[in-house]
Amino acid sequence: MTTSPRITIDTAICHGKPCVRGLRYPVESVLEWLAGGMTMEDILADYPDLEREDILAVLDFAAKLSHTKRIDRLAA
């Protein structure tokens, strides 16, 4: 999987979780903010060191991770 250079993975930052430009903003946090109803503008206002392109890179990263051939349901 090729990713944007805006998404970095470094074992010394956030325990190796994918982050935005090594700024200690994990991809999962940005996704949670968006899922919780924050707009891109809200996020950029609250976190001025983030850029619009960072959020788009997070969404692209998540979209690429979701590409699966098949998901088997777990038995209940």
PQR file of N, CA, C, O and H, with PARSE charges and radii, in Angstrom:
ATOM      1  N   MET A   1       0.854  -1.176   0.000 -0.4000 1.5000
ATOM      2  CA  MET A   1       0.000   0.000   0.000 -0.0000 2.0000
ATOM      3  C   MET A   1       0.895   1.232   0.000  0.5500 1.7000
ATOM      4  O   MET A   1       1.774   1.366   0.852 -0.5500 1.4000
ATOM      5  N   THR A   2       0.677   2.110  -0.932 -0.4000 1.5000
ATOM      6  CA  THR A   2       1.415   3.373  -0.929 -0.0000 2.0000
ATOM      7  C   THR A   2       0.587   4.398  -0.182  0.5500 1.7000
ATOM      8  O   THR A   2      -0.632   4.466  -0.333 -0.5500 1.4000
ATOM      9  H   THR A   2      -0.037   2.002  -1.624  0.4000 1.0000
ATOM     10  N   THR A   3       1.259   5.180   0.613 -0.4000 1.5000
ATOM     11  CA  THR A   3       0.567   6.192   1.394 -0.0000 2.0000
ATOM     12  C   THR A   3       1.153   7.555   1.102  0.5500 1.7000
ATOM     13  O   THR A   3       2.228   7.683   0.515 -0.5500 1.4000
ATOM     14  H   THR A   3       2.249   5.125   0.735  0.4000 1.0000
ATOM     15  N   SER A   4       0.440   8.545   1.516 -0.4000 1.5000
ATOM     16  CA  SER A   4       0.898   9.918   1.382 -0.0000 2.0000
ATOM     17  C   SER A   4       2.104  10.145   2.285  0.5500 1.7000
ATOM     18  O   SER A   4       2.177   9.573   3.372 -0.5500 1.4000
ATOM     19  H   SER A   4      -0.433   8.442   1.993  0.4000 1.0000
ATOM     20  N   PRO A   5       3.044  10.966   1.851 -0.5600 1.5000
ATOM     21  CA  PRO A   5       4.158  11.297   2.745  0.2800 2.0000
ATOM     22  C   PRO A   5       3.696  12.065   3.992  0.5500 1.7000
ATOM     23  O   PRO A   5       4.479  12.256   4.923 -0.5500 1.4000
ATOM     24  N   ARG A   6       2.463  12.494   4.015 -0.4000 1.5000
ATOM     25  CA  ARG A   6       1.921  13.186   5.183 -0.0000 2.0000
ATOM     26  C   ARG A   6       1.582  12.218   6.313  0.5500 1.7000
ATOM     27  O   ARG A   6       1.415  12.640   7.458 -0.5500 1.4000
ATOM     28  H   ARG A   6       1.828  12.339   3.259  0.4000 1.0000
ATOM     29  N   ILE A   7       1.479  10.941   6.007 -0.4000 1.5000
ATOM     30  CA  ILE A   7       1.202   9.929   7.023 -0.0000 2.0000
ATOM     31  C   ILE A   7       2.514   9.212   7.312  0.5500 1.7000
ATOM     32  O   ILE A   7       3.104   8.581   6.435 -0.5500 1.4000
ATOM     33  H   ILE A   7       1.614  10.599   5.077  0.4000 1.0000
ATOM     34  N   THR A   8       2.956   9.324   8.563 -0.4000 1.5000
ATOM     35  CA  THR A   8       4.237   8.738   8.939 -0.0000 2.0000
ATOM     36  C   THR A   8       4.038   7.660  10.005  0.5500 1.7000
ATOM     37  O   THR A   8       3.104   7.708  10.805 -0.5500 1.4000
ATOM     38  H   THR A   8       2.477   9.837   9.275  0.4000 1.0000
ATOM     39  N   ILE A   9       4.935   6.706   9.984 -0.4000 1.5000
ATOM     40  CA  ILE A   9       4.923   5.647  10.995 -0.0000 2.0000
ATOM     41  C   ILE A   9       6.333   5.559  11.556  0.5500 1.7000
ATOM     42  O   ILE A   9       7.279   5.200  10.855 -0.5500 1.4000
ATOM     43  H   ILE A   9       5.693   6.667   9.333  0.4000 1.0000
ATOM     44  N   ASP A  10       6.452   5.894  12.836 -0.4000 1.5000
ATOM     45  CA  ASP A  10       7.745   5.931  13.507 -0.0000 2.0000
ATOM     46  C   ASP A  10       7.555   5.301  14.881  0.5500 1.7000
ATOM     47  O   ASP A  10       6.713   5.752  15.657 -0.5500 1.4000
ATOM     48  H   ASP A  10       5.683   6.185  13.406  0.4000 1.0000
ATOM     49  N   THR A  11       8.320   4.275  15.186 -0.4000 1.5000
ATOM     50  CA  THR A  11       8.147   3.588  16.466 -0.0000 2.0000
ATOM     51  C   THR A  11       8.403   4.502  17.655  0.5500 1.7000
ATOM     52  O   THR A  11       7.968   4.194  18.765 -0.5500 1.4000
ATOM     53  H   THR A  11       9.005   3.909  14.556  0.4000 1.0000
ATOM     54  N   ALA A  12       9.096   5.613  17.455 -0.4000 1.5000
ATOM     55  CA  ALA A  12       9.382   6.541  18.544 -0.0000 2.0000
ATOM     56  C   ALA A  12       8.261   7.567  18.755  0.5500 1.7000
ATOM     57  O   ALA A  12       8.307   8.356  19.699 -0.5500 1.4000
ATOM     58  H   ALA A  12       9.449   5.863  16.554  0.4000 1.0000
ATOM     59  N   ILE A  13       7.266   7.552  17.878 -0.4000 1.5000
ATOM     60  CA  ILE A  13       6.163   8.513  17.986 -0.0000 2.0000
ATOM     61  C   ILE A  13       4.849   7.750  18.088  0.5500 1.7000
ATOM     62  O   ILE A  13       4.517   6.949  17.214 -0.5500 1.4000
ATOM     63  H   ILE A  13       7.229   6.912  17.111  0.4000 1.0000
ATOM     64  N   CYS A  14       4.107   8.001  19.157 -0.4000 1.5000
ATOM     65  CA  CYS A  14       2.790   7.388  19.389 -0.0000 2.0000
ATOM     66  C   CYS A  14       2.831   5.871  19.238  0.5500 1.7000
ATOM     67  O   CYS A  14       1.919   5.268  18.674 -0.5500 1.4000
ATOM     68  H   CYS A  14       4.377   8.652  19.867  0.4000 1.0000
ATOM     69  N   HIS A  15       3.896   5.264  19.748 -0.4000 1.5000
ATOM     70  CA  HIS A  15       4.033   3.808  19.763 -0.0000 2.0000
ATOM     71  C   HIS A  15       3.939   3.183  18.372  0.5500 1.7000
ATOM     72  O   HIS A  15       3.505   2.040  18.230 -0.5500 1.4000
ATOM     73  H   HIS A  15       4.638   5.753  20.207  0.4000 1.0000
ATOM     74  N   GLY A  16       4.343   3.927  17.357 -0.4000 1.5000
ATOM     75  CA  GLY A  16       4.350   3.391  16.000 -0.0000 2.0000
ATOM     76  C   GLY A  16       3.031   3.472  15.266  0.5500 1.7000
ATOM     77  O   GLY A  16       2.902   2.939  14.164 -0.5500 1.4000
ATOM     78  H   GLY A  16       4.696   4.856  17.473  0.4000 1.0000
ATOM     79  N   LYS A  17       2.042   4.136  15.862 -0.4000 1.5000
ATOM     80  CA  LYS A  17       0.767   4.304  15.166 -0.0000 2.0000
ATOM     81  C   LYS A  17       0.958   5.280  14.008  0.5500 1.7000
ATOM     82  O   LYS A  17       1.786   6.188  14.099 -0.5500 1.4000
ATOM     83  H   LYS A  17       2.148   4.570  16.757  0.4000 1.0000
ATOM     84  N   PRO A  18       0.205   5.107  12.920 -0.5600 1.5000
ATOM     85  CA  PRO A  18       0.275   6.067  11.821  0.2800 2.0000
ATOM     86  C   PRO A  18      -0.146   7.449  12.322  0.5500 1.7000
ATOM     87  O   PRO A  18      -1.187   7.597  12.962 -0.5500 1.4000
ATOM     88  N   CYS A  19       0.674   8.456  12.024 -0.4000 1.5000
ATOM     89  CA  CYS A  19       0.426   9.828  12.478 -0.0000 2.0000
ATOM     90  C   CYS A  19       0.516  10.803  11.309  0.5500 1.7000
ATOM     91  O   CYS A  19       1.019  10.478  10.234 -0.5500 1.4000
ATOM     92  H   CYS A  19       1.520   8.336  11.504  0.4000 1.0000
ATOM     93  N   VAL A  20       0.021  11.980  11.553 -0.4000 1.5000
ATOM     94  CA  VAL A  20       0.104  13.050  10.565 -0.0000 2.0000
ATOM     95  C   VAL A  20       1.457  13.740  10.696  0.5500 1.7000
ATOM     96  O   VAL A  20       1.742  14.375  11.711 -0.5500 1.4000
ATOM     97  H   VAL A  20      -0.388  12.244  12.426  0.4000 1.0000
ATOM     98  N   ARG A  21       2.273  13.613   9.683 -0.4000 1.5000
ATOM     99  CA  ARG A  21       3.570  14.288   9.568 -0.0000 2.0000
ATOM    100  C   ARG A  21       4.423  14.211  10.830  0.5500 1.7000
ATOM    101  O   ARG A  21       5.197  15.130  11.098 -0.5500 1.4000
ATOM    102  H   ARG A  21       2.042  13.097   8.859  0.4000 1.0000
ATOM    103  N   GLY A  22       4.303  13.151  11.603 -0.4000 1.5000
ATOM    104  CA  GLY A  22       5.102  13.014  12.809 -0.0000 2.0000
ATOM    105  C   GLY A  22       4.752  14.016  13.895  0.5500 1.7000
ATOM    106  O   GLY A  22       5.541  14.238  14.815 -0.5500 1.4000
ATOM    107  H   GLY A  22       3.674  12.404  11.385  0.4000 1.0000
ATOM    108  N   LEU A  23       3.574  14.625  13.796 -0.4000 1.5000
ATOM    109  CA  LEU A  23       3.162  15.666  14.744 -0.0000 2.0000
ATOM    110  C   LEU A  23       2.451  15.116  15.984  0.5500 1.7000
ATOM    111  O   LEU A  23       1.922  15.888  16.784 -0.5500 1.4000
ATOM    112  H   LEU A  23       2.934  14.445  13.049  0.4000 1.0000
ATOM    113  N   ARG A  24       2.435  13.812  16.147 -0.4000 1.5000
ATOM    114  CA  ARG A  24       1.753  13.176  17.274 -0.0000 2.0000
ATOM    115  C   ARG A  24       0.228  13.332  17.216  0.5500 1.7000
ATOM    116  O   ARG A  24      -0.448  13.358  18.245 -0.5500 1.4000
ATOM    117  H   ARG A  24       2.865  13.185  15.497  0.4000 1.0000
ATOM    118  N   TYR A  25      -0.283  13.432  16.013 -0.4000 1.5000
ATOM    119  CA  TYR A  25      -1.730  13.363  15.783 -0.0000 2.0000
ATOM    120  C   TYR A  25      -1.980  12.026  15.096  0.5500 1.7000
ATOM    121  O   TYR A  25      -1.821  11.922  13.879 -0.5500 1.4000
ATOM    122  H   TYR A  25       0.266  13.411  15.178  0.4000 1.0000
ATOM    123  N   PRO A  26      -2.370  10.994  15.858 -0.5600 1.5000
ATOM    124  CA  PRO A  26      -2.625   9.697  15.226  0.2800 2.0000
ATOM    125  C   PRO A  26      -3.778   9.782  14.222  0.5500 1.7000
ATOM    126  O   PRO A  26      -4.741  10.524  14.416 -0.5500 1.4000
ATOM    127  N   VAL A  27      -3.653   9.017  13.168 -0.4000 1.5000
ATOM    128  CA  VAL A  27      -4.711   8.940  12.161 -0.0000 2.0000
ATOM    129  C   VAL A  27      -6.039   8.615  12.836  0.5500 1.7000
ATOM    130  O   VAL A  27      -7.067   9.204  12.504 -0.5500 1.4000
ATOM    131  H   VAL A  27      -2.871   8.415  13.011  0.4000 1.0000
ATOM    132  N   GLU A  28      -6.018   7.674  13.789 -0.4000 1.5000
ATOM    133  CA  GLU A  28      -7.264   7.275  14.445 -0.0000 2.0000
ATOM    134  C   GLU A  28      -7.929   8.443  15.168  0.5500 1.7000
ATOM    135  O   GLU A  28      -9.157   8.505  15.213 -0.5500 1.4000
ATOM    136  H   GLU A  28      -5.182   7.195  14.059  0.4000 1.0000
ATOM    137  N   SER A  29      -7.160   9.364  15.732 -0.4000 1.5000
ATOM    138  CA  SER A  29      -7.753  10.520  16.421 -0.0000 2.0000
ATOM    139  C   SER A  29      -8.475  11.427  15.442  0.5500 1.7000
ATOM    140  O   SER A  29      -9.593  11.872  15.700 -0.5500 1.4000
ATOM    141  H   SER A  29      -6.162   9.314  15.695  0.4000 1.0000
ATOM    142  N   VAL A  30      -7.829  11.697  14.320 -0.4000 1.5000
ATOM    143  CA  VAL A  30      -8.457  12.562  13.317 -0.0000 2.0000
ATOM    144  C   VAL A  30      -9.740  11.914  12.808  0.5500 1.7000
ATOM    145  O   VAL A  30     -10.750  12.595  12.631 -0.5500 1.4000
ATOM    146  H   VAL A  30      -6.921  11.335  14.110  0.4000 1.0000
ATOM    147  N   LEU A  31      -9.707  10.614  12.574 -0.4000 1.5000
ATOM    148  CA  LEU A  31     -10.920   9.913  12.136 -0.0000 2.0000
ATOM    149  C   LEU A  31     -12.009   9.973  13.195  0.5500 1.7000
ATOM    150  O   LEU A  31     -13.182  10.143  12.864 -0.5500 1.4000
ATOM    151  H   LEU A  31      -8.887  10.061  12.718  0.4000 1.0000
ATOM    152  N   GLU A  32     -11.642   9.837  14.453 -0.4000 1.5000
ATOM    153  CA  GLU A  32     -12.635   9.926  15.537 -0.0000 2.0000
ATOM    154  C   GLU A  32     -13.242  11.313  15.609  0.5500 1.7000
ATOM    155  O   GLU A  32     -14.443  11.450  15.843 -0.5500 1.4000
ATOM    156  H   GLU A  32     -10.689   9.699  14.722  0.4000 1.0000
ATOM    157  N   TRP A  33     -12.432  12.348  15.412 -0.4000 1.5000
ATOM    158  CA  TRP A  33     -12.974  13.710  15.417 -0.0000 2.0000
ATOM    159  C   TRP A  33     -14.007  13.874  14.301  0.5500 1.7000
ATOM    160  O   TRP A  33     -15.086  14.426  14.516 -0.5500 1.4000
ATOM    161  H   TRP A  33     -11.457  12.237  15.222  0.4000 1.0000
ATOM    162  N   LEU A  34     -13.664  13.392  13.116 -0.4000 1.5000
ATOM    163  CA  LEU A  34     -14.587  13.495  11.988 -0.0000 2.0000
ATOM    164  C   LEU A  34     -15.840  12.674  12.240  0.5500 1.7000
ATOM    165  O   LEU A  34     -16.948  13.140  11.973 -0.5500 1.4000
ATOM    166  H   LEU A  34     -12.787  12.944  12.941  0.4000 1.0000
ATOM    167  N   ALA A  35     -15.681  11.454  12.750 -0.4000 1.5000
ATOM    168  CA  ALA A  35     -16.834  10.594  13.043 -0.0000 2.0000
ATOM    169  C   ALA A  35     -17.709  11.189  14.133  0.5500 1.7000
ATOM    170  O   ALA A  35     -18.918  10.957  14.161 -0.5500 1.4000
ATOM    171  H   ALA A  35     -14.782  11.075  12.967  0.4000 1.0000
ATOM    172  N   GLY A  36     -17.103  11.952  15.026 -0.4000 1.5000
ATOM    173  CA  GLY A  36     -17.842  12.591  16.114 -0.0000 2.0000
ATOM    174  C   GLY A  36     -18.575  13.857  15.698  0.5500 1.7000
ATOM    175  O   GLY A  36     -19.284  14.464  16.501 -0.5500 1.4000
ATOM    176  H   GLY A  36     -16.121  12.141  15.003  0.4000 1.0000
ATOM    177  N   GLY A  37     -18.402  14.254  14.438 -0.4000 1.5000
ATOM    178  CA  GLY A  37     -19.151  15.407  13.937 -0.0000 2.0000
ATOM    179  C   GLY A  37     -18.345  16.661  13.698  0.5500 1.7000
ATOM    180  O   GLY A  37     -18.880  17.658  13.212 -0.5500 1.4000
ATOM    181  H   GLY A  37     -17.826  13.761  13.786  0.4000 1.0000
ATOM    182  N   MET A  38     -17.065  16.632  14.030 -0.4000 1.5000
ATOM    183  CA  MET A  38     -16.260  17.822  13.748 -0.0000 2.0000
ATOM    184  C   MET A  38     -16.090  17.959  12.238  0.5500 1.7000
ATOM    185  O   MET A  38     -15.908  16.970  11.527 -0.5500 1.4000
ATOM    186  H   MET A  38     -16.630  15.822  14.424  0.4000 1.0000
ATOM    187  N   THR A  39     -16.150  19.177  11.771 -0.4000 1.5000
ATOM    188  CA  THR A  39     -15.881  19.429  10.360 -0.0000 2.0000
ATOM    189  C   THR A  39     -14.391  19.635  10.171  0.5500 1.7000
ATOM    190  O   THR A  39     -13.643  19.806  11.134 -0.5500 1.4000
ATOM    191  H   THR A  39     -16.297  19.980  12.349  0.4000 1.0000
ATOM    192  N   MET A  40     -13.981  19.616   8.934 -0.4000 1.5000
ATOM    193  CA  MET A  40     -12.578  19.876   8.644 -0.0000 2.0000
ATOM    194  C   MET A  40     -12.194  21.261   9.174  0.5500 1.7000
ATOM    195  O   MET A  40     -11.100  21.449   9.706 -0.5500 1.4000
ATOM    196  H   MET A  40     -14.588  19.477   8.152  0.4000 1.0000
ATOM    197  N   GLU A  41     -13.092  22.212   9.023 -0.4000 1.5000
ATOM    198  CA  GLU A  41     -12.832  23.569   9.500 -0.0000 2.0000
ATOM    199  C   GLU A  41     -12.696  23.611  11.017  0.5500 1.7000
ATOM    200  O   GLU A  41     -11.849  24.332  11.544 -0.5500 1.4000
ATOM    201  H   GLU A  41     -13.980  22.059   8.591  0.4000 1.0000
ATOM    202  N   ASP A  42     -13.522  22.843  11.720 -0.4000 1.5000
ATOM    203  CA  ASP A  42     -13.427  22.758  13.191 -0.0000 2.0000
ATOM    204  C   ASP A  42     -12.053  22.241  13.608  0.5500 1.7000
ATOM    205  O   ASP A  42     -11.404  22.800  14.492 -0.5500 1.4000
ATOM    206  H   ASP A  42     -14.210  22.257  11.292  0.4000 1.0000
ATOM    207  N   ILE A  43     -11.629  21.169  12.957 -0.4000 1.5000
ATOM    208  CA  ILE A  43     -10.340  20.568  13.301 -0.0000 2.0000
ATOM    209  C   ILE A  43      -9.206  21.546  13.031  0.5500 1.7000
ATOM    210  O   ILE A  43      -8.311  21.707  13.861 -0.5500 1.4000
ATOM    211  H   ILE A  43     -12.156  20.715  12.239  0.4000 1.0000
ATOM    212  N   LEU A  44      -9.239  22.191  11.886 -0.4000 1.5000
ATOM    213  CA  LEU A  44      -8.172  23.136  11.541 -0.0000 2.0000
ATOM    214  C   LEU A  44      -8.147  24.329  12.496  0.5500 1.7000
ATOM    215  O   LEU A  44      -7.081  24.871  12.785 -0.5500 1.4000
ATOM    216  H   LEU A  44      -9.965  22.060  11.211  0.4000 1.0000
ATOM    217  N   ALA A  45      -9.315  24.737  12.983 -0.4000 1.5000
ATOM    218  CA  ALA A  45      -9.370  25.846  13.941 -0.0000 2.0000
ATOM    219  C   ALA A  45      -8.812  25.423  15.301  0.5500 1.7000
ATOM    220  O   ALA A  45      -8.123  26.199  15.964 -0.5500 1.4000
ATOM    221  H   ALA A  45     -10.182  24.297  12.748  0.4000 1.0000
ATOM    222  N   ASP A  46      -9.116  24.185  15.712 -0.4000 1.5000
ATOM    223  CA  ASP A  46      -8.659  23.702  17.017 -0.0000 2.0000
ATOM    224  C   ASP A  46      -7.195  23.274  17.023  0.5500 1.7000
ATOM    225  O   ASP A  46      -6.535  23.323  18.061 -0.5500 1.4000
ATOM    226  H   ASP A  46      -9.676  23.555  15.173  0.4000 1.0000
ATOM    227  N   TYR A  47      -6.694  22.859  15.877 -0.4000 1.5000
ATOM    228  CA  TYR A  47      -5.319  22.348  15.768 -0.0000 2.0000
ATOM    229  C   TYR A  47      -4.609  23.070  14.621  0.5500 1.7000
ATOM    230  O   TYR A  47      -4.503  22.529  13.520 -0.5500 1.4000
ATOM    231  H   TYR A  47      -7.230  22.819  15.034  0.4000 1.0000
ATOM    232  N   PRO A  48      -4.127  24.278  14.870 -0.5600 1.5000
ATOM    233  CA  PRO A  48      -3.589  25.116  13.797  0.2800 2.0000
ATOM    234  C   PRO A  48      -2.345  24.561  13.105  0.5500 1.7000
ATOM    235  O   PRO A  48      -1.993  25.024  12.020 -0.5500 1.4000
ATOM    236  N   ASP A  49      -1.675  23.585  13.706 -0.4000 1.5000
ATOM    237  CA  ASP A  49      -0.515  23.017  13.017 -0.0000 2.0000
ATOM    238  C   ASP A  49      -0.918  21.963  11.988  0.5500 1.7000
ATOM    239  O   ASP A  49      -0.070  21.490  11.231 -0.5500 1.4000
ATOM    240  H   ASP A  49      -1.961  23.209  14.587  0.4000 1.0000
ATOM    241  N   LEU A  50      -2.202  21.585  11.948 -0.4000 1.5000
ATOM    242  CA  LEU A  50      -2.695  20.688  10.906 -0.0000 2.0000
ATOM    243  C   LEU A  50      -3.113  21.498   9.688  0.5500 1.7000
ATOM    244  O   LEU A  50      -3.489  22.665   9.796 -0.5500 1.4000
ATOM    245  H   LEU A  50      -2.890  21.969  12.563  0.4000 1.0000
ATOM    246  N   GLU A  51      -3.041  20.862   8.539 -0.4000 1.5000
ATOM    247  CA  GLU A  51      -3.420  21.496   7.269 -0.0000 2.0000
ATOM    248  C   GLU A  51      -4.513  20.665   6.610  0.5500 1.7000
ATOM    249  O   GLU A  51      -4.668  19.477   6.890 -0.5500 1.4000
ATOM    250  H   GLU A  51      -2.736  19.914   8.451  0.4000 1.0000
ATOM    251  N   ARG A  52      -5.259  21.311   5.736 -0.4000 1.5000
ATOM    252  CA  ARG A  52      -6.341  20.630   5.014 -0.0000 2.0000
ATOM    253  C   ARG A  52      -5.831  19.351   4.346  0.5500 1.7000
ATOM    254  O   ARG A  52      -6.499  18.318   4.386 -0.5500 1.4000
ATOM    255  H   ARG A  52      -5.133  22.277   5.509  0.4000 1.0000
ATOM    256  N   GLU A  53      -4.674  19.421   3.746 -0.4000 1.5000
ATOM    257  CA  GLU A  53      -4.093  18.267   3.056 -0.0000 2.0000
ATOM    258  C   GLU A  53      -3.792  17.123   4.018  0.5500 1.7000
ATOM    259  O   GLU A  53      -3.809  15.959   3.617 -0.5500 1.4000
ATOM    260  H   GLU A  53      -4.131  20.261   3.714  0.4000 1.0000
ATOM    261  N   ASP A  54      -3.517  17.438   5.278 -0.4000 1.5000
ATOM    262  CA  ASP A  54      -3.295  16.396   6.285 -0.0000 2.0000
ATOM    263  C   ASP A  54      -4.573  15.588   6.504  0.5500 1.7000
ATOM    264  O   ASP A  54      -4.535  14.359   6.563 -0.5500 1.4000
ATOM    265  H   ASP A  54      -3.503  18.383   5.604  0.4000 1.0000
ATOM    266  N   ILE A  55      -5.686  16.274   6.622 -0.4000 1.5000
ATOM    267  CA  ILE A  55      -6.955  15.599   6.869 -0.0000 2.0000
ATOM    268  C   ILE A  55      -7.347  14.767   5.655  0.5500 1.7000
ATOM    269  O   ILE A  55      -7.853  13.655   5.801 -0.5500 1.4000
ATOM    270  H   ILE A  55      -5.717  17.272   6.574  0.4000 1.0000
ATOM    271  N   LEU A  56      -7.118  15.297   4.467 -0.4000 1.5000
ATOM    272  CA  LEU A  56      -7.399  14.527   3.257 -0.0000 2.0000
ATOM    273  C   LEU A  56      -6.511  13.290   3.187  0.5500 1.7000
ATOM    274  O   LEU A  56      -6.961  12.234   2.744 -0.5500 1.4000
ATOM    275  H   LEU A  56      -6.707  16.201   4.348  0.4000 1.0000
ATOM    276  N   ALA A  57      -5.263  13.405   3.616 -0.4000 1.5000
ATOM    277  CA  ALA A  57      -4.357  12.262   3.635 -0.0000 2.0000
ATOM    278  C   ALA A  57      -4.833  11.208   4.635  0.5500 1.7000
ATOM    279  O   ALA A  57      -4.715  10.011   4.375 -0.5500 1.4000
ATOM    280  H   ALA A  57      -4.898  14.264   3.976  0.4000 1.0000
ATOM    281  N   VAL A  58      -5.367  11.643   5.772 -0.4000 1.5000
ATOM    282  CA  VAL A  58      -5.926  10.715   6.762 -0.0000 2.0000
ATOM    283  C   VAL A  58      -7.098   9.946   6.148  0.5500 1.7000
ATOM    284  O   VAL A  58      -7.187   8.727   6.300 -0.5500 1.4000
ATOM    285  H   VAL A  58      -5.462  12.616   5.983  0.4000 1.0000
ATOM    286  N   LEU A  59      -7.979  10.638   5.470 -0.4000 1.5000
ATOM    287  CA  LEU A  59      -9.125   9.983   4.844 -0.0000 2.0000
ATOM    288  C   LEU A  59      -8.682   9.009   3.756  0.5500 1.7000
ATOM    289  O   LEU A  59      -9.240   7.920   3.628 -0.5500 1.4000
ATOM    290  H   LEU A  59      -7.907  11.628   5.347  0.4000 1.0000
ATOM    291  N   ASP A  60      -7.691   9.399   2.983 -0.4000 1.5000
ATOM    292  CA  ASP A  60      -7.175   8.524   1.935 -0.0000 2.0000
ATOM    293  C   ASP A  60      -6.538   7.277   2.548  0.5500 1.7000
ATOM    294  O   ASP A  60      -6.734   6.169   2.050 -0.5500 1.4000
ATOM    295  H   ASP A  60      -7.238  10.284   3.087  0.4000 1.0000
ATOM    296  N   PHE A  61      -5.781   7.457   3.621 -0.4000 1.5000
ATOM    297  CA  PHE A  61      -5.147   6.340   4.320 -0.0000 2.0000
ATOM    298  C   PHE A  61      -6.210   5.370   4.818  0.5500 1.7000
ATOM    299  O   PHE A  61      -6.079   4.159   4.640 -0.5500 1.4000
ATOM    300  H   PHE A  61      -5.622   8.357   4.025  0.4000 1.0000
ATOM    301  N   ALA A  62      -7.265   5.896   5.444 -0.4000 1.5000
ATOM    302  CA  ALA A  62      -8.338   5.047   5.976 -0.0000 2.0000
ATOM    303  C   ALA A  62      -9.064   4.330   4.846  0.5500 1.7000
ATOM    304  O   ALA A  62      -9.425   3.162   4.988 -0.5500 1.4000
ATOM    305  H   ALA A  62      -7.371   6.879   5.590  0.4000 1.0000
ATOM    306  N   ALA A  63      -9.280   5.007   3.737 -0.4000 1.5000
ATOM    307  CA  ALA A  63      -9.952   4.379   2.599 -0.0000 2.0000
ATOM    308  C   ALA A  63      -9.122   3.219   2.067  0.5500 1.7000
ATOM    309  O   ALA A  63      -9.668   2.167   1.736 -0.5500 1.4000
ATOM    310  H   ALA A  63      -8.987   5.956   3.621  0.4000 1.0000
ATOM    311  N   LYS A  64      -7.821   3.402   1.982 -0.4000 1.5000
ATOM    312  CA  LYS A  64      -6.956   2.323   1.494 -0.0000 2.0000
ATOM    313  C   LYS A  64      -6.944   1.153   2.458  0.5500 1.7000
ATOM    314  O   LYS A  64      -6.888   0.002   2.026 -0.5500 1.4000
ATOM    315  H   LYS A  64      -7.378   4.257   2.251  0.4000 1.0000
ATOM    316  N   LEU A  65      -6.994   1.421   3.755 -0.4000 1.5000
ATOM    317  CA  LEU A  65      -7.037   0.334   4.736 -0.0000 2.0000
ATOM    318  C   LEU A  65      -8.332  -0.468   4.654  0.5500 1.7000
ATOM    319  O   LEU A  65      -8.357  -1.651   4.992 -0.5500 1.4000
ATOM    320  H   LEU A  65      -7.039   2.356   4.107  0.4000 1.0000
ATOM    321  N   SER A  66      -9.395   0.169   4.208 -0.4000 1.5000
ATOM    322  CA  SER A  66     -10.690  -0.503   4.182 -0.0000 2.0000
ATOM    323  C   SER A  66     -10.854  -1.404   2.956  0.5500 1.7000
ATOM    324  O   SER A  66     -11.846  -2.127   2.859 -0.5500 1.4000
ATOM    325  H   SER A  66      -9.374   1.130   3.933  0.4000 1.0000
ATOM    326  N   HIS A  67      -9.919  -1.377   2.035 -0.4000 1.5000
ATOM    327  CA  HIS A  67     -10.011  -2.236   0.857 -0.0000 2.0000
ATOM    328  C   HIS A  67      -9.758  -3.680   1.277  0.5500 1.7000
ATOM    329  O   HIS A  67      -8.639  -4.054   1.627 -0.5500 1.4000
ATOM    330  H   HIS A  67      -9.113  -0.790   2.114  0.4000 1.0000
ATOM    331  N   THR A  68     -10.804  -4.471   1.236 -0.4000 1.5000
ATOM    332  CA  THR A  68     -10.682  -5.880   1.577 -0.0000 2.0000
ATOM    333  C   THR A  68     -11.376  -6.688   0.503  0.5500 1.7000
ATOM    334  O   THR A  68     -12.270  -6.194  -0.184 -0.5500 1.4000
ATOM    335  H   THR A  68     -11.713  -4.168   0.951  0.4000 1.0000
ATOM    336  N   LYS A  69     -10.966  -7.913   0.367 -0.4000 1.5000
ATOM    337  CA  LYS A  69     -11.612  -8.788  -0.608 -0.0000 2.0000
ATOM    338  C   LYS A  69     -12.865  -9.411  -0.011  0.5500 1.7000
ATOM    339  O   LYS A  69     -13.856  -9.641  -0.704 -0.5500 1.4000
ATOM    340  H   LYS A  69     -10.240  -8.314   0.926  0.4000 1.0000
ATOM    341  N   ARG A  70     -12.801  -9.681   1.300 -0.4000 1.5000
ATOM    342  CA  ARG A  70     -13.923 -10.350   1.932 -0.0000 2.0000
ATOM    343  C   ARG A  70     -13.790 -10.255   3.435  0.5500 1.7000
ATOM    344  O   ARG A  70     -12.685 -10.333   3.971 -0.5500 1.4000
ATOM    345  H   ARG A  70     -11.996  -9.493   1.864  0.4000 1.0000
ATOM    346  N   ILE A  71     -14.900 -10.087   4.113 -0.4000 1.5000
ATOM    347  CA  ILE A  71     -14.910 -10.083   5.572 -0.0000 2.0000
ATOM    348  C   ILE A  71     -15.814 -11.223   6.012  0.5500 1.7000
ATOM    349  O   ILE A  71     -17.004 -11.244   5.695 -0.5500 1.4000
ATOM    350  H   ILE A  71     -15.798 -10.023   3.678  0.4000 1.0000
ATOM    351  N   ASP A  72     -15.241 -12.166   6.743 -0.4000 1.5000
ATOM    352  CA  ASP A  72     -16.029 -13.279   7.263 -0.0000 2.0000
ATOM    353  C   ASP A  72     -16.641 -12.864   8.591  0.5500 1.7000
ATOM    354  O   ASP A  72     -15.969 -12.287   9.446 -0.5500 1.4000
ATOM    355  H   ASP A  72     -14.275 -12.148   7.000  0.4000 1.0000
ATOM    356  N   ARG A  73     -17.911 -13.163   8.750 -0.4000 1.5000
ATOM    357  CA  ARG A  73     -18.590 -12.873  10.008 -0.0000 2.0000
ATOM    358  C   ARG A  73     -18.111 -13.859  11.054  0.5500 1.7000
ATOM    359  O   ARG A  73     -17.945 -15.048  10.780 -0.5500 1.4000
ATOM    360  H   ARG A  73     -18.456 -13.632   8.055  0.4000 1.0000
ATOM    361  N   LEU A  74     -17.891 -13.351  12.256 -0.4000 1.5000
ATOM    362  CA  LEU A  74     -17.509 -14.225  13.352 -0.0000 2.0000
ATOM    363  C   LEU A  74     -18.723 -14.961  13.877  0.5500 1.7000
ATOM    364  O   LEU A  74     -19.814 -14.394  13.952 -0.5500 1.4000
ATOM    365  H   LEU A  74     -18.025 -12.386  12.479  0.4000 1.0000
ATOM    366  N   ALA A  75     -18.545 -16.199  14.237 -0.4000 1.5000
ATOM    367  CA  ALA A  75     -19.652 -16.978  14.805 -0.0000 2.0000
ATOM    368  C   ALA A  75     -20.017 -16.425  16.156  0.5500 1.7000
ATOM    369  O   ALA A  75     -19.140 -16.070  16.944 -0.5500 1.4000
ATOM    370  H   ALA A  75     -17.660 -16.660  14.176  0.4000 1.0000
ATOM    371  N   ALA A  76     -21.303 -16.347  16.432 -0.4000 1.5000
ATOM    372  CA  ALA A  76     -21.778 -15.805  17.707 -0.0000 2.0000
ATOM    373  C   ALA A  76     -21.701 -16.820  18.799  0.5500 1.7000
ATOM    374  O   ALA A  76     -22.062 -16.528  19.939 -0.5500 1.4000
ATOM    375  H   ALA A  76     -22.015 -16.635  15.792  0.4000 1.0000
TER
END
